[in-house]
């Protein structure tokens, strides 16, 4: 599995100082809420390549590696488990101390979870097959035969709220892109990185045609609502990784800089 030392960078005085500062800041939070290592019972995610990717033994995805490094800073020694997204949501809903990601924060979910920290921003556009005309507006999308997205997703919620009645739901991102390849839908709607990765995974040739972004949504690390974790600890851990250059190195590793 990828480790930060594998990037071949020598630990700089700044990075060391940043981590020392983080330890002090995290300790202040721990004094108030108790060690995160004792509060976290399980960490779950699903396959959303390239952000989380269970297909490779070495590179598990940008956000997988980022969350793992945040866990290390807080001495949380738990595996990050992959499962189907509906199962990950059910697990987080049922058990205090369960962390899950990447979660889109919206009005419907706001009061359901403890939001620990934002970890990534993603554009969502209508993505069509190579050579197709870009779909730049919701009105354009409403005139199509079929707009595909994934079940139990923020993308699905958005499309329904905007009044689309031509939605075709798929179980996974890969199924969605297979549907686009097979002509079952005209466009796919989900975070753009998912479209690109799974288009290639199902054998799609050429570059997808993306219209203007309809949303810019943040991916969060969240926890069961009854968890006693301190969001400030996780936000500080992420800040340290950013300041030390680790986040930038991860972006480069996954070709997302």
N, C-alpha and C positions, 0 to 999 in steps of 0.2 A: 504493500500500500504506500502511496505517496506520502513522504514526510517533508517538512520544511527544509531539513538539511539536504534533501536531494536536489534542491535548487542550486547547490554549489556556491552559495553565498557565505562569506565569512561574517560571523556575528559582529556587528559594528557597535561602538560605544553607545551610539544613539539607540539602537535596538535594545541593548541591555538596559539602558536607562529607562526606556519606554516600558519594558516589561517590569522593572523594579517599581516604577511609578504605578503601573497597573496593579501590582500585587498590593500596594498600600491602599489604593482606591477600593479594590475588591474586598480587602480585609475590613474596611469601614462598613461596607454593605453587609458582610457576613456577620459582623457583630450584632446587627439589627435583625437579621432574618434567619441566621443559622447557615451552616455550610451548604453550598449548592450540591456538593457531593453526596450529602445525606438526603437532600430533598428530591433529587431526580431519580425516578424509579425506572424510566424507560425512555428511549429516544427513537422515534419512528419517522420514516419517510417513504416515498414511493419513487418509481422510476420516471423521472422527468429530465432525461438527458437533453442538454449537457450539464444541467444544474445538479442533478442527482442521477447516477448511472450505475445500475447493478450488473451491467453486461461485461464490465472489465474487472479483472482481478486486481489491477493496480490503480487505475484512475477512476475514482468513484463519483466525480463530478465537482464542479466549482463550489456549490453550496454545502455539499457533504463535507469537503475538506475544510471549508471555512468554519462550519459549526463544530467539527471535531477539534480544531485548534482553539476555539473559544471554550470548549469543554475542558481541554487540557489546562488552560489558564486557571480554571476554577477547580481543578482536581476531580473532575467528574469522570469516573472510570466506568463508562457504560458503552456497549456497542451501539452503533447506529443501525437499526434494523430496517430492511426493505420489506414492503408488503404492498398490496393493492391500496390505492389511495382511499377508497371507501373504508377499508379496514383500518387504515392509519387514523382517519377521522374518528371512527367509532372507538378506537383505543384511547385517543385523546379525550373524547367526550366522557368516557367511563371512569378513568383512573387518574386521581390526583398525582402530580409528579411526573406525568407523561409530557414530554416535549415532542412537537412535530413541526415539520417544515417541508417545502416552502408553502406558506399559507398567505392567501390574499386577504387583506383586511378590508372589509366593507361593512355597510350598515347592518346587514343581516347577521353578520358574525361578531360585531363589535362587543356585545355583552356576553358572548358565549365563551370567550377564552381570555387568558392572561397573555397580553402581548409583550414579549420580552424585548425584541429589537427588530428593526428593519434590517434586512441583509442584502437586498438587491432590488433594483428597479428594472421593469420589463415593459417594452412596448407590445401592444396587441393590435394587429392589423388583419384585414381580410387577405388571406394568402391563396392565390390561384395557381393553376398549372403554368409551366413555362409557355410563353407566347400568348397568354390570355391578356385581356384588358384589365388594368388595375381597378379594383373596387375601392373608391375613395370615400364614399358616404354610406350612411345607413339606408338612405332611400335607394341607392343602387343595389345594396345587398337585399333589400326587400323584394326586388324585382327578379331575383334569381330563383332557380328551381329549388336549390338546396344549399343551405349554409350549415356546415358541420362544426360541431364542438364536442367537448367531452362531458360526460355525466357528472353531476355533483360538483360543478366547477363554477368559479366566479365568472368565467366567460359565458357560461350558460345563463347565469343570473342576469348579466348585463344585456344579452341579446333579448331575453324575455322582457326585461324592463323597457327596452326600446321598441317593443311591439312587433318583433319579427315572428312570423307564423310559419316560416319555411325552414325551421331548425331541424337538423338531423343529429341525433345524439349517438356518440360512440363510447365504448367502455374505456379506452385508453387513447393516449396521443398517437401511438403507433397504428391503432385501428383507424383513427381519424385520417391519418395521412395515407393509409392504404385505401380508404374510401375515396380520397381525392384522386389518387393514382388510377383507381378503377372507374372513375367517372360517376360515382354514386352521389357526389356533391359537386357544386361549382367552386366553392371556396371553403377553406378551413379558417376557424377563428379560435385562437388560443395565443399564449405568449409566443412571439416570433421565434425565439431560440428553439422552442420545442418543435415548431413546424420544420425548421431547417434541418435539425438533427434527424427527426423521424422520417422526413421525406427521403433522405439518403438511406436510412436504415431499411426502408421498404423497397428500395431499388429505383427511386425516382431519379430521373436524369434531367440535368439542367437546373437553372436557378428559378425558384418560385418567384411569382410576381406579387409583391406586397403593395397594397394601397396605403393611403395616409393612415397613421396611427389613430385608432379610435379611443384608446385608453393608454395611459402610462400607469401601471400598477406596481405597487411595492410588494415584494415577497418578504414575509416575516417568519421569524422563529417564534412560535407560540406554545402555550402550555395549557393544560387543563385549568379551568377557572378556579378550582379550589386549591391549586398549588400555592405554596408559600414562598416561592422564588421571588427574588428582588430584580425587577427589570433593569435597574441601574447597573447591576453587576454585569449583566450580559452586554449592555450598551458600552460599558467601559472596556470589556474584553475585546469587543469589535473595534473600538477606537484604537486600542493598543496595536492590534494586528494591522490596521490601516496605517498608523504612524510608523510602524516598524518596516513597512513595505511588503508585508506578507500577502495582503489582499491583492496588491498590484502584481505580484509574482504569480499568484493563482490565476488571475485574469490572463496573463501571458501564457501560462501552462495550458489553459483550455482554449486559447485562441479567441478570447472575448474582450481583449483590451480595446 
